Amino acid sequence: MMVERARVVAVEADACWVETIARPGCGACASGQGCGGGVIGRLLGDRRHHLRIVLPAGLRPAVDDEVEIGVREHSVLRASVFAYLLPLAGIVAGAVTGERLAPPGAAEAWSMAAAAGGFLLAVAAARALSRRPRAGVLGPELLRVFPAVRSLV
């Protein structure tokens, strides 16, 4: 499971909104001894992301609490298939189909048009498949809550 810390920015009845800060590069990059991702990270700066996370039973964070969130590896793999492999397969299938159905002398135009259509159909299919409910948690999950220190003043 990939784990990240985040800060709670809002709480709803059954979920909370958290803010994470994306920092490109690893520890070696930050010290200037890595592949150079740290240089790119310094140029781009830190980017904040907001995520809605369903609250599990027994965990109820408050605003400004720090939380630990996690994403299962199979969720990342599945999202990669929907984002990359399915549209690519749609392009290839569309191009091949367009070329085979084209009248003589127009194979290239038909192939490009069918590839675009295959891409659009594959993106629509990926979107529909990714929204279907499934058994188990596929998005980020709330793992732990670290309550914020609150002053009494």
NURO-38363 format. One record per residue: residue number from 1; x, y, z of N, C-alpha, C, O, CB in turn; chain. Coordinates in steps of 0.1 Angstrom, whole numbers. Glycine has a CB too. Layout:
% residues N
(atom NUM, (X, Y, Z), (X, Y, Z), (X, Y, Z), (X, Y, Z), (X, Y, Z), 'A')
...
% end
This chain:
% residues 153
(atom 1, (8, -12, 0), (0, 0, 0), (9, 12, 0), (19, 13, 7), (-10, 0, 12), 'A')
(atom 2, (5, 22, -8), (13, 35, -9), (6, 44, 2), (-6, 46, 2), (13, 41, -23), 'A')
(atom 3, (15, 50, 10), (10, 58, 22), (15, 72, 21), (26, 74, 16), (14, 51, 35), 'A')
(atom 4, (6, 81, 24), (9, 96, 24), (3, 102, 36), (-8, 98, 40), (5, 102, 10), 'A')
(atom 5, (9, 113, 40), (2, 121, 51), (-5, 133, 44), (-1, 138, 34), (12, 126, 61), 'A')
(atom 6, (-16, 137, 51), (-24, 148, 46), (-30, 156, 57), (-29, 151, 69), (-35, 143, 36), 'A')
(atom 7, (-35, 167, 54), (-42, 176, 65), (-57, 177, 61), (-60, 179, 50), (-36, 190, 65), 'A')
(atom 8, (-65, 175, 71), (-80, 176, 69), (-84, 190, 68), (-80, 199, 76), (-88, 169, 81), 'A')
(atom 9, (-91, 194, 57), (-95, 207, 55), (-111, 209, 56), (-115, 220, 58), (-91, 212, 41), 'A')
(atom 10, (-118, 198, 55), (-133, 199, 57), (-138, 185, 61), (-132, 175, 57), (-140, 204, 45), 'A')
(atom 11, (-148, 185, 69), (-154, 172, 73), (-169, 172, 70), (-176, 182, 73), (-152, 169, 88), 'A')
(atom 12, (-174, 161, 64), (-188, 159, 60), (-193, 148, 69), (-186, 143, 78), (-190, 156, 45), 'A')
(atom 13, (-206, 144, 67), (-212, 134, 75), (-205, 120, 74), (-203, 113, 83), (-227, 133, 72), 'A')
(atom 14, (-202, 117, 61), (-196, 104, 58), (-183, 104, 52), (-177, 94, 48), (-206, 96, 50), 'A')
(atom 15, (-177, 116, 51), (-164, 117, 44), (-157, 130, 49), (-162, 138, 56), (-166, 118, 29), 'A')
(atom 16, (-144, 131, 45), (-136, 143, 48), (-128, 146, 36), (-125, 138, 27), (-127, 140, 60), 'A')
(atom 17, (-125, 159, 35), (-116, 164, 24), (-103, 167, 30), (-101, 173, 41), (-122, 178, 18), 'A')
(atom 18, (-92, 161, 23), (-79, 163, 28), (-71, 170, 17), (-74, 170, 6), (-73, 149, 32), 'A')
(atom 19, (-60, 176, 22), (-51, 183, 13), (-37, 177, 14), (-31, 176, 25), (-50, 199, 17), 'A')
(atom 20, (-32, 173, 3), (-18, 167, 2), (-10, 177, -6), (-15, 185, -14), (-18, 153, -4), 'A')
(atom 21, (3, 176, -3), (13, 185, -11), (21, 176, -19), (29, 167, -13), (21, 194, -1), 'A')
(atom 22, (21, 177, -32), (29, 169, -41), (43, 175, -42), (44, 186, -46), (22, 168, -55), 'A')
(atom 23, (52, 167, -39), (66, 171, -40), (73, 162, -49), (76, 150, -46), (73, 171, -26), 'A')
(atom 24, (77, 167, -61), (84, 158, -71), (98, 155, -66), (105, 163, -60), (84, 165, -84), 'A')
(atom 25, (102, 143, -68), (115, 138, -64), (115, 131, -51), (106, 132, -43), (124, 150, -64), 'A')
(atom 26, (126, 124, -49), (128, 116, -36), (138, 123, -27), (141, 135, -30), (132, 102, -40), 'A')
(atom 27, (142, 116, -17), (151, 122, -7), (165, 125, -14), (171, 135, -11), (153, 113, 5), 'A')
(atom 28, (169, 116, -22), (182, 118, -29), (181, 130, -38), (191, 138, -39), (186, 105, -37), 'A')
(atom 29, (170, 132, -45), (168, 144, -54), (169, 156, -46), (174, 166, -50), (155, 143, -62), 'A')
(atom 30, (162, 156, -34), (162, 168, -26), (176, 172, -21), (179, 184, -19), (153, 166, -14), 'A')
(atom 31, (185, 162, -19), (198, 165, -15), (208, 168, -27), (219, 171, -24), (204, 154, -7), 'A')
(atom 32, (203, 167, -39), (211, 170, -51), (219, 159, -56), (228, 161, -64), (220, 182, -48), 'A')
(atom 33, (216, 146, -51), (224, 135, -55), (216, 125, -63), (221, 114, -66), (230, 128, -43), 'A')
(atom 34, (204, 128, -67), (196, 119, -75), (196, 121, -90), (205, 126, -95), (182, 120, -70), 'A')
(atom 35, (185, 118, -96), (183, 119, -110), (180, 133, -115), (181, 135, -127), (172, 109, -115), 'A')
(atom 36, (178, 142, -107), (175, 156, -111), (160, 159, -110), (156, 171, -113), (179, 157, -126), 'A')
(atom 37, (152, 150, -105), (138, 154, -102), (136, 165, -92), (126, 172, -93), (130, 141, -98), 'A')
(atom 38, (145, 166, -83), (145, 177, -73), (146, 190, -79), (140, 200, -75), (155, 175, -62), 'A')
(atom 39, (154, 191, -90), (156, 204, -97), (143, 208, -103), (139, 220, -102), (167, 203, -107), 'A')
(atom 40, (137, 199, -110), (124, 201, -116), (113, 205, -106), (105, 214, -108), (119, 189, -124), 'A')
(atom 41, (114, 198, -94), (105, 201, -83), (106, 215, -78), (96, 221, -75), (107, 191, -72), 'A')
(atom 42, (119, 219, -77), (121, 233, -72), (115, 243, -82), (111, 254, -78), (135, 236, -69), 'A')
(atom 43, (117, 240, -95), (111, 250, -105), (96, 250, -105), (90, 261, -106), (116, 245, -119), 'A')
(atom 44, (90, 239, -103), (75, 238, -103), (69, 242, -90), (58, 247, -90), (71, 224, -107), 'A')
(atom 45, (76, 240, -79), (71, 243, -66), (62, 232, -61), (59, 222, -68), (63, 256, -66), 'A')
(atom 46, (57, 233, -49), (48, 223, -43), (34, 226, -48), (29, 237, -49), (49, 224, -28), 'A')
(atom 47, (27, 215, -52), (13, 216, -57), (4, 209, -46), (7, 198, -42), (12, 210, -71), 'A')
(atom 48, (-7, 216, -43), (-16, 210, -34), (-28, 203, -41), (-33, 208, -51), (-22, 222, -25), 'A')
(atom 49, (-31, 192, -36), (-42, 184, -41), (-53, 181, -30), (-49, 179, -19), (-37, 170, -47), 'A')
(atom 50, (-65, 182, -34), (-76, 180, -25), (-83, 167, -29), (-87, 165, -40), (-86, 192, -25), 'A')
(atom 51, (-85, 158, -19), (-92, 145, -21), (-103, 143, -11), (-102, 148, 0), (-81, 134, -20), 'A')
(atom 52, (-114, 137, -16), (-125, 133, -7), (-123, 119, -3), (-122, 110, -12), (-139, 136, -14), 'A')
(atom 53, (-123, 116, 10), (-121, 103, 15), (-133, 99, 23), (-136, 106, 33), (-107, 102, 22), 'A')
(atom 54, (-138, 87, 20), (-149, 82, 28), (-144, 77, 42), (-133, 71, 43), (-156, 70, 21), 'A')
(atom 55, (-151, 81, 52), (-147, 78, 66), (-150, 64, 70), (-162, 60, 68), (-153, 88, 76), 'A')
(atom 56, (-140, 56, 74), (-143, 43, 79), (-150, 43, 93), (-149, 54, 100), (-131, 34, 79), 'A')
(atom 57, (-156, 33, 97), (-162, 32, 111), (-151, 34, 121), (-141, 28, 121), (-170, 19, 113), 'A')
(atom 58, (-154, 42, 131), (-145, 44, 142), (-134, 56, 140), (-128, 59, 150), (-137, 32, 144), 'A')
(atom 59, (-133, 61, 128), (-123, 72, 126), (-131, 85, 123), (-139, 85, 113), (-113, 69, 115), 'A')
(atom 60, (-129, 95, 131), (-137, 108, 129), (-127, 119, 131), (-126, 124, 142), (-149, 109, 138), 'A')
(atom 61, (-120, 123, 120), (-110, 134, 122), (-117, 148, 123), (-129, 149, 119), (-100, 134, 110), 'A')
(atom 62, (-110, 158, 127), (-115, 171, 128), (-107, 180, 118), (-96, 175, 114), (-114, 177, 143), 'A')
(atom 63, (-112, 191, 115), (-105, 200, 106), (-91, 204, 113), (-90, 206, 125), (-113, 214, 104), 'A')
(atom 64, (-81, 204, 104), (-67, 206, 108), (-59, 194, 114), (-48, 195, 117), (-66, 218, 118), 'A')
(atom 65, (-66, 183, 116), (-59, 171, 120), (-51, 166, 109), (-54, 168, 97), (-70, 160, 124), 'A')
(atom 66, (-40, 159, 112), (-32, 153, 102), (-36, 138, 101), (-39, 132, 112), (-16, 154, 106), 'A')
(atom 67, (-37, 133, 89), (-42, 119, 87), (-32, 112, 78), (-24, 118, 71), (-56, 119, 81), 'A')
(atom 68, (-32, 99, 79), (-25, 90, 70), (-34, 84, 61), (-44, 77, 65), (-16, 80, 78), 'A')
(atom 69, (-32, 85, 48), (-41, 79, 38), (-33, 70, 30), (-20, 71, 29), (-47, 90, 29), 'A')
(atom 70, (-39, 60, 24), (-32, 50, 16), (-40, 46, 4), (-53, 46, 4), (-30, 37, 25), 'A')
(atom 71, (-33, 42, -6), (-39, 37, -19), (-33, 23, -21), (-21, 21, -21), (-37, 47, -31), 'A')
(atom 72, (-42, 13, -24), (-37, 0, -27), (-31, -1, -41), (-35, 6, -50), (-49, -10, -26), 'A')
(atom 73, (-21, -10, -42), (-14, -11, -55), (-23, -15, -66), (-21, -10, -77), (-2, -21, -53), 'A')
(atom 74, (-32, -24, -64), (-41, -28, -75), (-50, -16, -80), (-54, -17, -91), (-50, -40, -70), 'A')
(atom 75, (-53, -7, -71), (-60, 5, -76), (-52, 13, -86), (-57, 18, -95), (-64, 13, -64), 'A')
(atom 76, (-39, 15, -83), (-30, 22, -92), (-29, 15, -105), (-29, 21, -116), (-17, 25, -85), 'A')
(atom 77, (-27, 2, -105), (-26, -6, -117), (-39, -5, -125), (-38, -3, -137), (-23, -21, -114), 'A')
(atom 78, (-50, -6, -119), (-63, -5, -126), (-65, 9, -132), (-70, 10, -143), (-75, -8, -116), 'A')
(atom 79, (-62, 19, -125), (-63, 33, -130), (-54, 35, -142), (-57, 41, -152), (-60, 43, -119), 'A')
(atom 80, (-42, 29, -142), (-32, 29, -153), (-38, 23, -165), (-37, 28, -177), (-19, 23, -149), 'A')
(atom 81, (-44, 11, -164), (-51, 4, -175), (-61, 13, -181), (-62, 14, -193), (-56, -10, -170), 'A')
(atom 82, (-70, 19, -173), (-81, 27, -178), (-75, 39, -185), (-81, 44, -195), (-90, 31, -167), 'A')
(atom 83, (-65, 45, -179), (-60, 58, -185), (-51, 56, -197), (-51, 65, -206), (-52, 65, -174), 'A')
(atom 84, (-44, 45, -198), (-34, 44, -209), (-37, 32, -219), (-38, 34, -231), (-21, 42, -204), 'A')
(atom 85, (-39, 20, -213), (-40, 8, -222), (-53, 8, -230), (-53, 5, -242), (-39, -4, -214), 'A')
(atom 86, (-64, 11, -223), (-77, 11, -230), (-78, 21, -242), (-82, 17, -253), (-89, 13, -220), 'A')
(atom 87, (-74, 34, -240), (-75, 43, -251), (-65, 39, -262), (-68, 41, -274), (-71, 57, -246), 'A')
(atom 88, (-53, 34, -259), (-44, 29, -269), (-50, 18, -277), (-48, 18, -289), (-31, 25, -262), 'A')
(atom 89, (-56, 8, -270), (-63, -3, -277), (-74, 3, -287), (-76, -3, -298), (-68, -13, -267), 'A')
(atom 90, (-81, 13, -282), (-92, 19, -290), (-86, 25, -303), (-92, 24, -314), (-99, 29, -283), 'A')
(atom 91, (-75, 32, -302), (-68, 38, -313), (-64, 28, -323), (-67, 29, -335), (-56, 47, -309), 'A')
(atom 92, (-57, 17, -319), (-52, 7, -328), (-64, -1, -334), (-63, -3, -346), (-43, -3, -320), 'A')
(atom 93, (-74, -5, -326), (-85, -12, -332), (-93, -3, -342), (-97, -8, -353), (-95, -16, -321), 'A')
(atom 94, (-94, 10, -339), (-101, 19, -349), (-93, 21, -361), (-99, 21, -372), (-103, 32, -342), 'A')
(atom 95, (-80, 22, -360), (-72, 24, -372), (-72, 12, -381), (-73, 13, -393), (-57, 27, -368), 'A')
(atom 96, (-71, 0, -375), (-71, -12, -383), (-85, -14, -390), (-86, -18, -402), (-68, -25, -374), 'A')
(atom 97, (-96, -12, -382), (-109, -13, -388), (-111, -3, -399), (-117, -7, -409), (-120, -11, -377), 'A')
(atom 98, (-107, 9, -397), (-109, 20, -407), (-101, 16, -420), (-106, 19, -431), (-104, 33, -402), 'A')
(atom 99, (-90, 11, -419), (-82, 7, -430), (-88, -4, -438), (-88, -4, -450), (-67, 3, -426), 'A')
(atom 100, (-94, -14, -431), (-100, -25, -438), (-113, -22, -444), (-117, -28, -454), (-102, -37, -427), 'A')
(atom 101, (-121, -12, -439), (-134, -9, -444), (-133, 2, -455), (-143, 6, -461), (-143, -4, -433), 'A')
(atom 102, (-121, 8, -457), (-120, 20, -465), (-121, 16, -480), (-117, 5, -484), (-106, 27, -463), 'A')
(atom 103, (-127, 25, -488), (-127, 23, -503), (-113, 24, -508), (-105, 31, -502), (-137, 32, -510), 'A')
(atom 104, (-110, 19, -520), (-97, 21, -526), (-93, 35, -527), (-100, 44, -532), (-96, 14, -540), 'A')
(atom 105, (-80, 38, -523), (-75, 52, -524), (-78, 61, -512), (-73, 72, -511), (-80, 58, -536), 'A')
(atom 106, (-86, 56, -502), (-89, 65, -491), (-86, 58, -478), (-92, 62, -467), (-104, 68, -491), 'A')
(atom 107, (-77, 48, -478), (-74, 41, -466), (-68, 49, -455), (-72, 47, -443), (-65, 29, -469), 'A')
(atom 108, (-60, 59, -458), (-53, 67, -448), (-63, 76, -440), (-63, 76, -428), (-42, 75, -454), 'A')
(atom 109, (-72, 82, -448), (-82, 91, -442), (-92, 83, -433), (-95, 87, -422), (-90, 99, -453), 'A')
(atom 110, (-96, 72, -438), (-106, 63, -431), (-99, 58, -418), (-105, 57, -407), (-111, 52, -439), 'A')
(atom 111, (-86, 54, -419), (-79, 49, -408), (-77, 59, -397), (-79, 56, -385), (-65, 44, -412), 'A')
(atom 112, (-74, 72, -401), (-73, 83, -391), (-86, 86, -384), (-87, 88, -372), (-67, 95, -397), 'A')
(atom 113, (-97, 87, -392), (-110, 90, -386), (-115, 79, -377), (-120, 81, -366), (-120, 92, -398), 'A')
(atom 114, (-112, 66, -381), (-117, 55, -373), (-108, 54, -360), (-113, 50, -350), (-116, 42, -381), 'A')
(atom 115, (-95, 58, -361), (-87, 58, -349), (-92, 68, -339), (-92, 65, -327), (-72, 61, -353), 'A')
(atom 116, (-96, 80, -344), (-101, 90, -335), (-114, 85, -329), (-116, 87, -317), (-104, 103, -343), 'A')
(atom 117, (-123, 79, -337), (-135, 73, -331), (-132, 62, -321), (-139, 62, -311), (-144, 68, -342), 'A')
(atom 118, (-123, 54, -324), (-119, 43, -314), (-114, 49, -301), (-117, 44, -291), (-109, 34, -320), 'A')
(atom 119, (-106, 59, -302), (-101, 66, -290), (-112, 72, -282), (-113, 70, -270), (-91, 77, -294), 'A')
(atom 120, (-122, 79, -288), (-133, 85, -281), (-142, 74, -275), (-146, 75, -263), (-141, 93, -290), 'A')
(atom 121, (-144, 63, -282), (-152, 52, -276), (-145, 46, -264), (-151, 42, -254), (-155, 41, -287), 'A')
(atom 122, (-132, 44, -266), (-124, 38, -255), (-123, 47, -242), (-124, 42, -231), (-110, 35, -259), 'A')
(atom 123, (-122, 60, -244), (-122, 69, -233), (-136, 69, -226), (-137, 69, -214), (-119, 84, -238), 'A')
(atom 124, (-147, 68, -234), (-160, 67, -228), (-162, 54, -220), (-168, 54, -209), (-171, 69, -239), 'A')
(atom 125, (-157, 43, -226), (-158, 30, -219), (-149, 30, -206), (-154, 25, -196), (-153, 19, -228), 'A')
(atom 126, (-137, 36, -207), (-129, 37, -195), (-136, 45, -184), (-135, 42, -172), (-115, 43, -198), 'A')
(atom 127, (-142, 56, -188), (-149, 64, -178), (-161, 57, -172), (-163, 58, -160), (-154, 77, -185), 'A')
(atom 128, (-168, 50, -180), (-180, 42, -175), (-175, 31, -166), (-181, 29, -155), (-188, 37, -186), 'A')
(atom 129, (-165, 24, -170), (-160, 13, -162), (-154, 17, -149), (-155, 10, -138), (-150, 5, -170), 'A')
(atom 130, (-147, 29, -149), (-141, 34, -136), (-151, 39, -126), (-148, 40, -114), (-131, 45, -140), 'A')
(atom 131, (-163, 42, -131), (-173, 47, -121), (-182, 36, -116), (-190, 38, -107), (-182, 57, -128), 'A')
(atom 132, (-181, 24, -121), (-190, 13, -116), (-185, 9, -102), (-173, 8, -99), (-189, 1, -125), 'A')
(atom 133, (-195, 7, -93), (-191, 3, -79), (-186, -12, -80), (-191, -20, -87), (-204, 4, -70), 'A')
(atom 134, (-176, -14, -71), (-170, -27, -70), (-168, -31, -56), (-169, -22, -47), (-156, -28, -78), 'A')
(atom 135, (-166, -44, -53), (-163, -48, -40), (-150, -43, -35), (-140, -43, -43), (-164, -64, -39), 'A')
(atom 136, (-149, -39, -23), (-136, -34, -18), (-134, -19, -21), (-141, -13, -29), (-125, -42, -24), 'A')
(atom 137, (-124, -14, -15), (-121, 0, -16), (-111, 2, -28), (-101, -5, -28), (-115, 6, -3), 'A')
(atom 138, (-113, 11, -37), (-104, 13, -49), (-98, 26, -48), (-88, 28, -55), (-112, 11, -61), 'A')
(atom 139, (-103, 36, -41), (-97, 49, -40), (-88, 50, -27), (-85, 40, -21), (-108, 60, -40), 'A')
(atom 140, (-85, 62, -24), (-77, 64, -11), (-85, 60, 1), (-97, 63, 1), (-71, 78, -11), 'A')
(atom 141, (-79, 55, 11), (-85, 51, 23), (-79, 59, 35), (-67, 61, 35), (-85, 36, 26), 'A')
(atom 142, (-87, 62, 45), (-82, 68, 57), (-76, 57, 66), (-84, 48, 70), (-93, 76, 64), 'A')
(atom 143, (-63, 58, 70), (-57, 47, 78), (-56, 51, 93), (-59, 43, 101), (-43, 44, 72), 'A')
(atom 144, (-51, 64, 95), (-49, 68, 109), (-52, 83, 110), (-51, 90, 100), (-35, 65, 114), 'A')
(atom 145, (-55, 87, 122), (-57, 102, 125), (-47, 106, 136), (-46, 99, 146), (-72, 104, 130), 'A')
(atom 146, (-41, 117, 133), (-32, 123, 143), (-38, 136, 147), (-36, 146, 139), (-17, 125, 137), 'A')
(atom 147, (-45, 137, 158), (-52, 149, 162), (-42, 161, 163), (-31, 160, 168), (-59, 147, 175), 'A')
(atom 148, (-47, 172, 159), (-39, 185, 159), (-39, 190, 174), (-49, 188, 181), (-45, 196, 150), 'A')
(atom 149, (-28, 196, 177), (-27, 202, 190), (-35, 215, 190), (-33, 224, 182), (-12, 205, 195), 'A')
(atom 150, (-45, 216, 199), (-54, 228, 199), (-51, 236, 212), (-50, 230, 223), (-69, 224, 199), 'A')
(atom 151, (-50, 249, 211), (-47, 257, 223), (-61, 260, 230), (-71, 260, 224), (-40, 270, 219), 'A')
(atom 152, (-60, 263, 243), (-72, 265, 251), (-75, 280, 252), (-84, 284, 259), (-70, 260, 265), 'A')
(atom 153, (-67, 289, 245), (-69, 303, 245), (-81, 307, 237), (-84, 319, 236), (-57, 310, 241), 'A')
% end
